[in-house]
């Protein structure tokens, strides 16, 4: 019997990562995602685009390869096997990754069920864009009936998305690749109740993988900010360097609004938040804006341009914001509505949902 190198490495609990990236020169870096931040774990010299990494991982996890010749890092799931990464000189081409069973399962979702979801989504976004352009040309807003119809289409698509992931996971319950799909679709784009439900469909092995551990941690953080829980403390500086604390607003309803100047959906939602603030501020409604910007000028310009007259704080560290980490924010916009006693009474309230909630609280 002849054993291949791939079999040998898998049996020895080690990985052999070989690559041929046409644009790579100098050194290439292998990084592991830790608490949402890529941490370099190894580097290798590149010879004519080729490189080799050897090592071992406890379980499959998210890793990336970066090099000055790459515009964006190449992300993939690393496990103990022989894995090859190939990328042509074409900057638009995707890297081809072979040898990782978890990666195959992970990408199998995107090359299969996800394609139908994105096709439908594209049609709905096209319809919304057409309606908004027509309304703008007429100097009005999209009529409520059209908006309600489009919102319902998005709601139906969300259900279809959840079912697609659920069915796919049922076919691959023991794979860290299935855990990666849950992380992508319902942790990265937060829907923690769905993530929690789907996570139970994985085997213990998949749940305890490095990716499964990321899901477990995110669900744990989410539980800390569940309805009725005391909101985690926040202490951060405003634009003038003054310390602002969440406890400063005790006795009032406070919307903790995570956003950023570069976030299109955030800026699109701002007019609705401004309207809510104007309507309920005098009744005891406050907003604490927490920006995930890294450039102060961009942050301040967006505040002025959008007419955001409430309290704003930021560490100007982008996604490394301590409050975002404490509250488990993986995407913006994200918000938490806190009651006068400092307890969470709502999450991610946007559009009409925010208006209805505030109307009920202040009636």
N, C-alpha and C positions, 0 to 999 in steps of 0.2 A: 504493500500500500504506500502511495506517495502522498506526503502532506505538503500542501502549498504553504507559502509564506503567510497568507491570510489566515489559514487554519492554525498555524503555529502561533501567531500573535494572539489570536482570539483565545486559544487554549491556555496560553501563558498569562492571560489577563493583561495584555499590553496592546497599545495601538501603534501602528506604523502609518503615519500621515505623509503621503507623497504628493507633490504638486508640480504643475507646469503652468505658470501664469505668464503669458507672453510679455506683459507690460512691467513685470516685477524686476526690480534691481536692488542691489545692496542687501539689506536685511529684511526679513519678513517676520512679523510678530503674531504669535498665537495668544489669544486672550479668552478668558472665561468670564461670563456674565455673573457678577456677584452683587446682590442687592441692587440690581438695575444698572450697575456700572461695569464696563469691560475692564478686567484686570489682567495685565500681561503675565503669562505664566511661562513663556519660553520664546526664544528667537532662533532663527536659522539663517545661514548665509544662502543667498540666491546665486546660482550659476546658470547662466543662459535661460533664466526663467524657471529653473527647476530647484526644488528644495525638499528637505526631509525632516520630519519631526518623529521622535520616538518617545514613548512614555506610557503612562497608565492612568485611567480614571476609575473612580469608585463606581460610577454609574453614568449612563448617557446624559449629556448636558449641552446647553447652548454654548458654542464657542465661535470665534471669528478670527479671520486672517486679515491683517492690514499691512500695507506697504505704500511707500510714497508713489508708486506707479499705479495704485488703485484709487479711483475716485471715492469709492465707498468700500468698507470692509466686506469680506465675503463671510456670510453667516451660515452656520450649519450645526448639525448635532454630531458631536464627537463621542465615539464609544471604542471599546477595545477590539479593534479589528484592523484590517489593512484598508485604508481609505485613500482614494485618489481625488485630487481637486484639479480640474483643468479649466483654463479660461483663455480664450483667444485674444488677439490684440484689439478686437472690436469692443469698444467701450460700452456698447449697448447690450452685448451678449451676456447671458447669464452664465455663471460658473457651473460646470458639470461636476457633480459630486457622486462618487460611486463607492460602495463598500460598507456603508452604514445602514443597517436595516432600519434603525429608528428614523434616520433621515428620509429613507424611502417611504416609510409610512407617513411621515410628516408632509412631504411634498406630494404624496399621492392624493391627499385631500385637495390641495390647491390645483392639481392638474385634472381633478375629477369633479366632485360635487361643487366645489367653490366656483367653478366656471359658470355654472347655471345661475348661481346667486348673483355674481357680478354682472352678468348679462341683463338680468331683470332689474338690478339696481341702476344700471346705466340708462335703461329706458325711463325709469321713474325720475331720475335726476334730470334727464333731457326734458321731460314733461314740466318739471318744476322750473327749470331754467327758462323755458318758453313762456310759461305763465308769468314769471317775474319780469321778463323783458317786455311783455305786452302791457303789464300793469304800469311799468315805469314809463313807457311811451305815452300812456294815457294819463300819467300823473296821479295814479291811484295805487292801491295795494292789491295784492292777489285776493280775490273775493273769498269769503269764508267757506263757501261750499266747495270751491276748487281746492282750497288749502286742506279742508277736512278729507276730501277724497284722496289727495296725495299722501296725507298723514296715514290714512288707513292702508294704503298700498305699502308704505314703509313698515307699518305694524305687521301686516301679513307676511312681508318678506322676512322680517325678524323671526317670526315663528318658523318659517321655512328654513332659515339659517340654523336655528336651534335643532330642528329635526334632522337636518343634514349632518350636523356634527354628532348628534346622538347616535344616528344609524352607523356612521363611520367608526365611532369609538366602539360600538358593539362588535364590529368586525375585527378590531385590533386592541382589545382591552389590556393586553399585557405589554404593549409597546410604549416606550417613552415618547415616541413620535405622536401617539394619540394624546398624551399629556400635553405635548407641545401645541397641538391644535386647540385644546381647551384654553391653554395659557394665551395664545394669540387672540382667539375670538372672544373670550369672555373675561379675561383678566386685563389684557392690553386694551381692550375696548370694554370697559367694566360692565359686567352683568353678573355680580357675585352670586345671586341665588341660583342662576343657571349653572355657573361654574361649579358651585358646591354640589348640585344634583348630579352633574355629569361626572364629577370626580369620583363619586361613589361607584361608578360603573367600571372603573379601572381596577386591575388586580393590585395586590399589595406591592408587587415588584415595580409596577409602573408608578404607583403613588409615592414610593420611596426613592424614586430616581431623583437626580439633581433637579430636573424640571418639575417633577411632582412636588418636591420640597419647596420650590418657588411658589407653586399654587397654594400649598398649605400655609405658607407664610402670608401670602396675600389675603387668604380667607380669614386668617387670624387677625390681621390688621383691620379688615373690613368689619369683623365682629366687634372690634373695639369702638367703632363709630356707628354701630347699629342704632336703630330708633330706641330711645329711652336711655342710651348710654351717655355718660358725661363726656363731652367732647374733650379730646386731648388738649393740653395747654399749648398756647402759641405765644411766642415772644420774638418780635422781629422789628427791624428799623424801617421807618418811613423814608421818603426822599430827602428829608433834612437830617437824617441820622437819629431821630428820636425813637426810643423804644416804645412799641405799641404791643399791648397784651390783649389776648382774647378776654381775659377777666375784666378788662376796662369797660366792657360792654354789658356786664352783668345787670340784669333787670330789664333787658330789652331783647327783642328777637333779632338775631344776627345771621345774615347770609354770608358764610365764608366762601368767597368766590375765587377759585383757582383759575387763572387765565394767563395769557401772554400776548404781547403786541403782534407776534408773528402767527398767531393762531386764527385762521380765517373764521371757523365756526364760533370762536369766542367773540370776535369783533361783530359778527352777524347777530349774535344774541344780545350784545350790549344795549341796543335801543330798548329792548324789552325790559332789561334790568333797570335801566335809567327810568323808564316809565313807572315801574313798580316802586322804585326808591322815592320818586316824587309824590306818588300817591299815598304811601304809607309811612314815610319818614317821620312826619309830625305825630303819628300815632304810636311811635316807639320802635320803628324798624330801622336797623342799621346794616351796613354792608362793610365787610372787611375784605378788600381785594388783595389777593396774594399772587404776585406776578412771577412766572417762571422765565422771565427775561434774563439775559446776561449782559445786556447793554442798557445803561441808564437812559441815554437819550431816546432810544426807541420806546422804552417804557413810558417815559414822561410825555412824549409826543402823542402816544396812543391814548393816554389818559385825557389829554386836552382835546384831541380830535374827536373823541367819542363822548365828551361831556360827562366824564365819570367823577362826580363831585364828592364821593365818599372817601373813607380812609383807605390808603394804599400802602402796602409794605412789600419788600422784596429783599432777598439776599443777593440778587443778581448772579446766581449760580446755576441758572437754567434748571434742569431736572434734578440737580443735587440739592434742591431746596429742602430744608429739614422738615418743614410742616407738610410738604407734599409726601415725603417719605413716611411721616408719622400717620398721615391720613390715608396712605395707600393709594395716592393719586397716580394713575398710570397714563392718563390721557386728559387733555383739557378741551373744552371747559368741563370743570367739575365743581360741585357746590355742596355745601352742608348747611342746613337751616338749624340754628340753635335757639332754644327757648330761653326765657328770662332766667331760668335756673341753671343754664349751661348744658342742658341735655339736647341731644340730637332729635329733631322731630321730622326731618326730611332730608333726602339726598338727591342731588342732580335734578333739581326742580327747574325746568326751563319752559319758556313759552307760556302757553295757556295754563300749564300745570302750576307754575309759580304763582300766577295771578289768582288762580282758584284757591290755592293753599293760603295765601296771604288774606284773601277776602274772607275766608272762613275763620282765620285766627283773629282778625280785627273787626269782625262784624259786631 
